[in-house]
Amino acid sequence: MARKVGVYTRISRDDEGEALGVARQQRDCECLADLRSWQVVKAYEDNDVSAFKRNVVRDEFELMLKDLRAGLIDGIVAYDLDRLARQPRDLERLIEIFDERPRLEFATVTNDINLGTPDGRTMARIMVAFANKSSHDASRRIKRKHLELAQQGKDSGGPAPYGWQREDRTKVDSKAAEAIREAQREILAGVRIGTIRTRWQEQGLGNPRAGTKRMAHHHVEHILTNPRLVGYRTYHGEILHGDDGRPIKGEWEPINTLAEWEAVCAAIAERKQKRPGKSLARKYLLSGVARCGLCKTKIRGQINQRWEPGSRAARFSYQCSVVNGGCGKVGRTGEPVDALIARLVLEEQRARASVTAIQGEQRWPREAELEEVTQDIAQLIEAERSKQITVATLLQLLPAKERLRDELKLERARFYKEQKQAEAKNDAAELSVEEFFALPVERQQEIVLHSLSAVIIHPAGRGRRKFDPSLIEPVWH
């Protein structure tokens, strides 16, 4: 009977996605199997998959090893040994199976190696070692080329980042750019990244990966803080700086100004430091704001389990809870309380905006000082390069300058963050009550806290009564 063999094909890159390379390999392998009078019973294809990268799992290669060990096939035909393995550990796994089953067949189109013999295995190990070195050399050259491109401010290719056109990575996609700016304004106004992520997922924004049910938190955060937004060129996630100590600018249109981008980055970093591992999620407008009029304990929002869409019952209520250390004697239907507080807050902020002078965007007052320090650092580096000072002198003078530069950059980021946050919060003066409640609940609460420090809910007495606004006491800043 003819020996049953499997054909293994692989190509590292298939930019067109047409699988022409693996198809050519399969035809040649099948011809070789016919010459050996072997029967091809299965083709294992890893198209557009690297055999060199350690973190890549080749599904068809793993299945082939499993079938080989289980006796479902009696051998392997591949176009070349480096299609099968470019890492010595993968070859050793294959050799181990040939040790267990000495009668297995093996053949390649480009050379004649028999893994069933000691000489064949030695030759295979040498060839894979050379293939591995070749991949290392190619990887080093590619990395050096990408670094050179980065230092010149050129793009490195690949799929366009979200915010830029797929057909031209240097041109801004206006719809995506507006979604990014709106999300950044929400971040500055107190909205969680998780809320933005959910909305983007529903609206098909953010280029979610195919097959994913939910966008990753870090994916959205990277989009909103990507240095590319202000035109900075990065390499391996770090902003590249030129010989003059300034960030290298890329050859594409920016989406943000430096002030906008630094404000968002500072707001996200500050939020991580203040609340490590703690969720900012809120279900109710006055969560953590409302207090009991009797015991002054914070009041919780509680869902009405009997509420149904279309019913006249209250959907939720604010209730002083014994579980939270309260007296348990004060409670109020939630919707009219929220509506009252929203109306009062918006009226107060409109009144304040009408008497407050509107100031344009202010420039950070120490910009000239940062510019001077940056120039000093560049001059010191150039002086050492031209042999005007020694390396020892440079290393004595440079750290203090670099510390001052980093401190000034941090101060600038905080300045712009506070400025942009104030702008985002002042926008509430233009909102109607309906527009207010259409905002994410985190944004609603930030607007409320811009005017109020607390809301005291006083007891209404026994029995069912009409809502009395006088029993709701806002505590203004």
N, C-alpha and C positions, 0 to 999 in steps of 0.2 A: 504494500500500500504506500501511496505517496505520503511523504512527511508533511504535516500541517504546520505552516509557519505564519508568523505575523509580520507585516511590513510596518516599519516605524519611519515617519517623516516629520521633519521639524524645520522651521525657519525662524530666525530671531525677529526680523522686522518685515511686516507686510503692510506698507503704507497705503497701498491701494485697497487692501481688504479683499482681494479677489482670489487669494489662495492659489495663485498660479505656480509659485515656487514649489510648494509641497505636492502639487499635482504632477509636476515634472519628475520629482523624486519618486513618487509612487509608480509611475509608468516604468521608469528604469529598474526599480526594485522588482516589479512584477516580471519583467523580461528576464532578469537574473534568476528568479525563482523558477521560471519555465525551463531555463537552460539546465538547472539542477534537478529538474523533475520534482519540484516541491509544489505543494498546493497552498496558495495564499487563502487563508480563511478569515483574516481580519486585518484591517488597516488602522494603525494608531497614528493620529495626526495631532501634533502640537503646532498650530500655526500662529505666528507672531508671538512666540514664547522664547525667552532666553534660557539657555542651559548653563550660563555662567553665573548669573545673579543668584546668590545664596537664598534670598528670601522669596524666590519664585518657585511655586509648586507646579510641576508639569503633570496635569491630571492624566493624560493619555500614557505618559511614560510610567507613571505609578500603576495604572491599570495593566499595562503590558507586563511589568514585573510580577504583578499578582497572578495574571493568567499563566505566565511562564512557570512560576513556582507551583501552581495548582495543576499543571499538566494539560491545560486546555490548548496550548500550542507547543510545538516541538522545536521551535527555533525562531530566530529573528533575521530579517533582511533589512538593512539600512543603506542609504546612499553612501554615507561616509561615517567613520567612527565618531567624528566630532558632532554629527547630528544626534548621536545617542548621548554622549557625555563630553562635557568640558570641565567638569569637576572630578578629580580623582575619586572622591567618595562615591559618586554615582557609578563609576566604572566598577569599583570594588563590590558594590551591591549586586551588579550584574554578574561579576565573576563568582561571587558566592553561590548564586543559583546554578551556574554551570558546574561548580564543585559538587553540588547536591545531585545534579542530573547530568552525568558525564556524556550521555548520548545526544544532548541538545545540538542543534545545528546553528551555525552563525555565518553570515556572509555580508560583505559590503560591496557596492558597485565599484568604488574607486580603488580598492586594494584587497588583498587576500590575507585575512587574519583569522586564525582559528582560536577562539577563546577556550577550546577544549584541551589545548596543549600548553605546557609551561612556556615554550618559546613564543607562542602566540599571545599569551597573557602579558609577558614581559614587553613585547613590542607594542601591545595596546596601551600599557601603562606609560611607555615613553611617548607615544603619540598623543595621548590625552594630556600629559604634562606639558608638551609643546603647545597643544591647543589652548591649554589654560594660560600659559605664558603669553600667547598671542592675544588672548582676550584681555589680559591685564595690560598689555602694551597698548591695545586699541582703546581701552578704557582711560588710560592715562593721557593719551593723545586727545581724546574727546573732551576730557575734563579741562585740559590745558587750552583747547580751542574755545570752550565755553567761557573760561575765565578771561581769555583775550577779548572775546566778544563783549563780555560784561564790562570790562575796563574801558572799552570804546563806546559804551552806552548802547550797543546794538542788542536787538532781541535775539533770543536763542531758539525761536521756533516752537512748534508744538501747538496744542489747542489754545485758542485765545482765552485769556482770563476773563471772568465775568466782569462786564463793564465795557468791553471792547468788541468790535465787530469780528465775527468769525472769518469773514473774507479778508479783512485787513486789520491786523492786530495793533496797528498804530492809530487807528481811528476809533473814537469813542462811540459806543452804542448808546444813543440818547435815552432810550427806554430803560435800559439796565442802569445807566449812570444816575438817572432820576430816582430809581428804586434804591440805589446805594445811598444817595444823599438823604432821602426820606428816612431810611433806616438809621442813618447816623444822627439825624435830628431827634429821632425817637430815643436813641441811646442817651443823648445828652439830656433829654427830658425825663429820664428815669425808666424807660421801657426795657424789659429784659431781652437778652438775645434769644432766649427760648420762645418768647412771644413773636418776635420777628421771624424766627425760623419757621414756626407753625404757619404764619401768614404767607411767607414766601412759598412754602410747600403747597399750600392751597392754591396760590396764584401762578404756580409754575415758574417762579423766579429763582435766581441763584444757580442755575445750571446743576440741578441735583443729579447725582449719578444714576444711570439707568438701572432699574430694578430695585432701587432703594425706596422704602416706604416713608422714611423720615430723614431729612437732611441732618448731617452731623453738626453739633454745636460749634466745634472748632472750625468747620468749613465756613460757616456764616461769619464767625469772628475774624477769620483770616481775610475774607472778602472786604470787611468793613475797616480793617487796619492795615491792609496791604500797602507797603511803601510805594508800590507802582502807582497808587492813586495820585501821588504828588510828583510822579515822574522819576522817583529814585530807582536806580538799578540795584538789584540784589544778586547775591551769589550764595547758594546753599542757605537761603533764608536770612542772610546778613546784608545790611546796606553797605555797598562798596564805596570807598572814599578814594579820591585821587591824591596825587602827590601834594596838592595844596591843602589837604585835610578836609575838603568839601565833598559832600555826597555826589556821586557820579549821576548825571541825569540821562535818562533813556530817550530814545528817539521815538516817542509816542506822545499822544495828547494826554495831559493829566485830567483827572476828574475833580480833585479837591485842591483847595489852596493849602499852604502849609499850616495856617492857623486852624482850619477845619479839621485836617487830618490829625494834628497833634492834640487837639481838644478831645477827639474821639478816643485816640490811643490812651490818653491820660485818664479819661473817664472809665474805660474798661479796666485799666490796670488798678486804679483806685478802688473800684468795686470789688475786684478779686482780693485785695488786701484787707478791706473792711469786713467782708463777709465770706471768709474761706469756707467752702463747703455748705454755705447756708443759702437756701433758696430765697429769691426776692418775689416769688409768686404771691399774688393777692387775688382773692375771689370777690371781695367786697370793698366798696369805696372807702369806708371808714374803719377798715381793719387796722388796729393799732392806733387809731385816732380817737374813736368814740370812747367815752368813760361814763361810768355809772354816776348818777347825781347823788346817790346815797353814800356809797363806799369809795367812790372815785377809782375803782378798779377798771382796767381796760375791758371793753365790751366786745364780745365775739359776734360775728355774723353767723347765722345758722339757717340752713336751707329748710324749707317746709316740705317734708317728705310727701305730704298729701296734695301738694300743688300739681296741677296739670295744665298744659297749654290751653288757653281759652277760658280757664276758670277765673272767678272773681277773688279767689283766695290770694293771700300774700305769698309771693314766691320765696321770700326770706325775711328774717327779722334780726334785729340787734338785741342780744340777750346777755344780761349780766349772769355769769355762770359761777356756781359754787366750785366747780372743778378747777377754775382758774383763780380761786381764792376770793371770789366776789360774794355778795350777799344773796344773789339770785332773785332779787325783788323787782328789778327794773327790766323791761323789755319793750320794744317798739317795732312796728312794721317797718321794713327796710326801705321800700321804694319811696314813700313820701319824705322820709328823712334825707335820703340821698338827693332827691329833687330839690328840697329846700336848701341844703348846703351848697349844691352846685349853683343855684340861682344867686345866692348871697355872695359866694366867692367870685363869680364872674362879674357881678355888679361892682364889687369892691375893686377888682382888678381893672375894670373899665374906668372907674372913677380915678384910680391912681394913675393910669396911663394918660388920662386927659390933662393932668396937671404936671406930669413929669416930662421934662425936656427929652426929646428923642435924640440920642447920641449915635453917631455912626460908629463903624467898627474902629476901635482904637488900636494903635500900633503898640506893641510891647516896648516900654521905655528904655530897656537895656539892650536893644538890638545892636547898637553901635559898639557896645562893650563886648558882646559875643563876637561880632565881626573882627574886632581888634585882636581878641584872644586867638581866634582861628587863624588869622594872618601870622601871629607870633609863632604858632606851632608850625605852620608851613615854612616860615623863614628859618626856624631852628633845624628842621629836617633838611632843607636845602643847604644850609651852612655846613652840616655834617657831610652831606653828599659831595660838596665841592671842597672838602678838607679844610674849611675855615675854622672848624672846631672839631674836637675829638669825640668819639662815641661816648666816652666817659662823661664829658661835659654835657653832651646832649641828654644822656640818661639822668643827669642831675637836675637839669632845667625842665625837662619835658613833663614829668609826672604832675607837678603843681599846675602847669598850664592846662593839662588834660583834665584834671579834677575841676578846675574853675570852669572850663568849657562845658563839661558834663552837668555841673550844677546850674549853669546859666540855661542850658537846654531844658533841664527839668523845670526850672522856674518859668521859662517861656511856655512850655506845654501846659503848666497849671494856669497861667494867665489866660491863655486862649480857651482852655476848658471852662473856666469860670465865666468868661465873656460869652461863649457860645451857649452855655447852660442858661445864663440869664436871658439871652435872646430867645431861646426855645421856650422858657417859662413865660416870658412876656407876651408871646404869641397868643396866649389864652385870652387876652383881652378882646380879641376879635371873634371868639367862639360864641355860638348860640348854645343853649342848653342841649338841644338835640345833637349838635356836633360834638359837644363835650362828652356825652354818653356813647358816642360812636368811637371814641378813642380807646386804646388799650387801658385796662384798669390801672396799670402802673402809672401811666401818663396822667390819668384823672387824679390819682392820689398825689402826684407831685404838684399838680396845679393847686389842689386843696392845701397842701402843706406849705405852699408859697405864701398863703394868706393866714392860715390857721395853725395853731399849735395843738389844739384839741377841740373836741365837740362833746359837751356834757349833756347827757340825756336824763332829764328829771322824771321821777315817777308820775304816772298819770292817774293813780288811784284804781279802785276796783271797778270791774265791769267793762263792757265794751263801749268805747267812747270815740267821738270824732277826733281826727288828728288835730292836735293843738300845737302850732309852730312855736308858741311862747315857751313850751317845755323843752325845746331844743336850743341850747345855749352855745353858740360858737365862741371860742376863745381866740381872739385875734392876736397876731404878732404885735 
